Each structure stands twice: as structure tokens, then as C-alpha cells.
């Protein structure tokens, strides 16, 4: 709930946020294997997709002209 509240505050202040895809990860037994990797191929694929989208978002908003659009 705190994350959603923060998102609302940031939107009010016109701070860019990554709207979609959203991700909420619950740390629980079995999420990671002994080496610290995701224990589920589907979770790994989803997180890689989210991270790739996040990197694109950061690049887009870190350009010198990002605030002028």
C-alpha cells in the first residue's frame, strides 16, 4: 500500500514513474535457489522482461531533453 501511495504522490508532483509493467515480489521460501537465482523459470523470465523494460525507461528519462516532452 505504501508503494501505491508513493506513486500517487509522485504523479501529483509530475515525477515520471514507470506505470507498466508493475511488479510486486514477495520474498518467501523457495523463491531463490541455493545459488541465489530464481528457482522458477517463469519467474526468471518475467523478472528479466521487467528489468529490460525498466532499463529502457531509465534511458528514456535520463536524456538531457527528457523533461521537455
Order of alpha helices (4+ residues) and beta strands (2+ residues): alpha-alpha
